[in-house]
Amino acid sequence: MKFNDNFLIRYLSAAPMALSIERSQECRILSKLPFARPILDMGCGDGVFAGILFNEFIDAGIDADQAEIDNAARTGMYKELIACKGNDVPKDQGAFQTVFSNSVLEHIIDLGPTLREVHRLLAPGGHFYVTVPTDRFERYSVASRLLEGVGLTRLAGRYRSFYNRFWRHYNVHDVAGWSDIFKEAGFRVSTSRLYHPQNLCTLCDFLVIFALPSFVFKKALGRWILIPAFRRFYIRLPGAAIVPLVDRLEQQDGGGLAFFDLIRP
């Protein structure tokens, strides 16, 4: 499988900085892994992530949102796109060698049926690559750290509950908790690792306030950036300035997000 490079700069051309920093980390993690065909993007959204990660098309993508499927079709990245829920994919058993799900599982209320469906779709020995938030992610937000810092522990806890409701994070666990869930669905956990360290989480949370116009554009136009061609023209200089900072913060230990390489036995 062929991958792109310079993920952060590429992402900044298509999305706000807070999202670009997080997604570029995930691109770097996934670009070091084997992707045997056929490949399924589970929860493909608008297709921007796949378009920045891969330098060639992938076999299939699914999403429950028809509007996002339409956006993904415009990227030209997918051989096939299907609007369906993750627990009922109209594909044969063992149809895929690789499935990846990037920041999707935390948004599914009843996770078990979806994981069992991925298990069904994967051929024996196939890989399921997953990125998800841990229970530290909301703790690393700006407000939570400030409230904890001044001793307002109870208020910080209430804010974290609000944070997860706002972002629709229905599943938030530590690495061990996520591992247990995956094992219960029949997967073997081959690899797990934390990424997006504390200070980088806090930086991205701070940057979200500057992304508010992008959320409006996404809702109204189906894309994060109002004029992508103009964005590509002016973003390179600030992008080049932020890369060294992100690289330095990435070297810190721990993280609010987790990656899993799961294998279907």
N, C-alpha and C positions, 0 to 999 in steps of 0.2 A: 504494500500500500504506500502511495506517495503522499507526503505531508508538505505543508507550507512551512515557512519560517517567519521570524520577526512577528510573532503572534500579537504582542501588545500593540505595536504600531498598526498592524492590520485591524485589530479590534477597535482601536480608537477612531478609525475612519468610519465605523459602523454603529458604535454604541457609546454611551456616556462613560466617563473615566472609571467610575466606581465598578461598573459591570465589566469593563474591559480588563481591569487589573485581575479580577477574580477569574474570568474566563480564560485569559491568556495563561494563567498558571495551569489550568486544567488542560489546555491545548498542549503545553509542554509535557505534562505527565503522560497524556495519551499518545503523543507522537513518538514516544520511546517504546511502545508496545506493539506486538504483532496483531494485525487485523486480518484474519483469514476470511475470505468471502464464502458465502453471502453474509452481508453485514446489515444489521437492523439498528436504526437510531430510534430508541424507545423514548417518545416524548420529544420529537424533533423541534417543536416550536416553529419559529420563522425560518429555520435553516441557516441562520447566520453562523452559529457555532460550527456546524459541519463545513460550511463554505470557507471558514478561516482555517480550520484544522486540516482539511484534506485538500490535496492537489489533484484529485480525480473523483469521479462520482462514486456514490455508495449505493447499495442495492435497494434499500427500502427505508422509509421513515414513517412513523405513525404519530398521530396527535389527536386528542379528543376535540380540539378546536378547529373547525373547518376554515375559519379565517386565517389561522396560522398555517394550515396546510396549503392554502392558496399562496401565502407569502413564501413558504418554502419552495413551492413549485417554481417561483420566479428566480430562484437562485440557480436552477439547473443542476443541482447537486445530487438529485435522487432519481434513480431509475423508476422507482414506484413510490407513491405516497398514498397513505390510507388514513381517512378520518375515522378513528375508532378509539374506544377505551383500551387501556393497557391490559385489562383482564379478559378481553374478548377480541383477539386479533385473528382475522380470517386468513390464516396461513397454516400449512400442514405441520404436524409434529416433526421436530428436528430440521426445520427449514433453514436455520441459520447456524453458521459457525461462530459468529461474533455478534453480540448485542451490547450496545453501550447506552447508558442513561445518565445524562449530565444534569445534576441538580433538579431532579424530577420526583424521586421517590418520597421526599419529605412533604410533597403537596398532595399525596394520595391518602385519603382518610383510612380506607380499608386496604392495607398494603398486601395482605396475604394472597388474595386472588391474583393480583398483578404479578407477584413474584412466582407463583405457581405457573402462570401463563408463560412467563419468560423461560422457566425451566422446561416447559413443554416445547417451546419454539426452538430451543437450543439443541443441536446435535450432541451426542455424548462426547465429552472432552472439549466442548465449546466454552468460550469465555464470555462472561458478563462483566463489563467494566462499569463501575458505579462511582459517582461522586455525590456526597450528601453532607449536610451540616451535622456537626456534633452538638452536644449539650453545652459546649463552650462558646459557640458562635454568638448567641445573643448576649452572653456575659462580656464579650469583647466589644460590644457596641459602646458608643460614646456615652450615652446617658447612663447605662448600667455601670460603667467604670467610674463615672463621676459620682453617682449616688453611693456606690460602695465605698468610694474614697473618703466621703464625708460621714460615713457611718450609718447611712440610711438604708440598711440592708433590706428591710421589709418593703420599702418603696421600690428599691431596685428589683426585687423579685416580682412585684406587680408590673413594673415596666417590662421585664423580660417576657411575662405572659402576654402583655399587649403586643410586644414586638413579634412574637410568633403568630399571634392571631392576625396581625396586620399583613404579614408576609405569607400567611396561609401555610405555615410550617406545622403540619399535623404530626409528623414523626421526627423527633429530635432525640438522639441517643449518643452515648459514648461509643467508642470503637467496639468494646465488648458487647454492648447492647445490640448494635447493628449486626455484629457477627452472629450473635445468637438468632436473630431474626432470619438472616440469610441461611444459616444452617438448618433452621426449622423448615425452610422452604425447599430443602434438598440440595443446596449448593455446598461446595467445599471452598473455604476461604483460603485462596492461594497466597494472597498478599494484601496487607492493609497498611496505610500510612496516613499520617496527618500532614496537612499543608495549610497555607494561609495563616501564618502566625498571628499572635495577639495584636501587635502594633499595626500590622497590615490590615487586619480586620477592622480595627478602630479607624484607620485612615480611610478605608473604603466606606465605612458607615458615615463618617464625616462628609465625604464627597457626595453622598446620595442627595443632600440638599441642593447641590448644584445640578443634579440630574432631573429636577422636577419638570422642566420644559420637555425633556425627552420622554417622560412618562405620558405627557399630553400628546406628543407627536405619535407615540406608539399606539395610543388608544384611538386617535383620530385617523391616522394615516397608515398604520400597520408597520411603521418603521421608527427607529429610535431617533434618527437625525433628519431634520427638516430638508436640508439640501446636501445630500451625501457628497456630491462632486466638490462643493465648496469646502466641506469638512475635510476631505482628503487633501485639499490644497493647504489649509492653514494648520492642521493638527501635527504635522511632522516635527516642528520645532518644540512645542510643549511636550510632545510625545518623547522626543529624544532626551528632554530634561528629566522626565519622570522615570525613565527606564533604570538609571543607576540607583535611584532611591528604592524602587520596587525590588531590584536585585538584592540590595543590601538587607531590606526587611525580610525577604524570603529566606535568608540564611538563619534566621532565629529559630529556636526549637519550638516544637509543639505546633498547634494550629486549631482553628475553629472549624475546619472542614476536613473531610476524610475521603480517601480513595480506597476502593476495594477491587481486587481482581478475583472474581468468583468463577469457579469451574463447575460445569454440570458433569457429575460422575458418569 
